[in-house]
Amino acid sequence: TESVAEKMLSAWFTFLLYKFMRECAGEPLYMLFRAMKQQVDKGPVDSITSEARYSLSEEKLIRQSIDFKPM
């Protein structure tokens, strides 16, 4: 459903931002991702539904209190 202009703009931004992402922003963004993942994984995570006690998504949040033991 994207127009040709939107696809070209997206490709242009990708091309222009590659060097910046590789040299400047890549590592800090990855470290932020790992820190957020570590915080989510601190609490219980349902292995079937992937719902978590500490989640960024409202749809994937376990709302009730659960007694758990780390494995």
Beta strands, then each sheet from edge to edge (+ up, - down):
end
